[in-house]
Amino acid sequence: MKASWKGVTLAQSEDTVVVEGNHYFPPDSVVREHFGASDTSTHCPWKGDASYYHVRVGDDVNADAAWFYPEPREAAAEIRDHVAFWKGVEVTP
């Protein structure tokens, strides 16, 4: 699977974990130069607290377009630190 935005690959892996229709990419598959810290967080009753990244390509920023669970609940342990995308980021085979 490949995650891209504005024609730039943000993550690529043959080993994503699919949860609720979202592909979660392993931490080592993410191109870190395109990610910036965000103060946003959300809560999922069964996965736990999610943190977000802003995605950056050149001068363009897609705020909070990626999220991850640094300390997921036991039921979602397999996605610890894996990154998922939305807000126009294309995830394709």
FENWO-V527673 format. One record per backbone hydrogen bond with DSSP energy under -1.0 kcal/mol. NH is the residue of the N-H (numbers start at 1). CO is the residue of the C=O. E is the energy in kcal/mol with one decimal. If there is no record, write none. Layout:
nh->{NH,NH}
co->{CO,CO}
e->{E,E}
//
This chain:
nh->{2,3,4,5,8,10,11,12,13,17,19,22,24,25,29,30,31,32,34,35,36,42,44,48,50,51,52,53,54,55,56,57,60,62,65,66,67,68,73,76,77,79,80,81,82,83,84,86,89,90,92}
co->{92,11,90,8,5,3,3,29,1,24,22,19,17,83,26,27,10,30,31,32,54,50,48,44,42,68,40,66,36,62,34,60,57,55,62,53,84,51,47,73,74,76,77,69,79,25,67,65,86,4,2}
e->{-2.9,-2.9,-2.6,-2.0,-1.6,-3.4,-1.4,-1.4,-2.5,-2.1,-2.3,-2.2,-2.6,-3.3,-2.0,-1.2,-3.2,-1.3,-2.0,-2.1,-2.5,-1.6,-3.0,-2.2,-2.7,-3.0,-1.1,-2.6,-2.8,-2.2,-2.9,-2.4,-2.2,-3.1,-1.3,-1.5,-2.2,-2.4,-2.2,-1.9,-1.5,-2.2,-1.6,-2.1,-2.1,-2.5,-2.6,-1.9,-1.0,-2.8,-2.7}
//
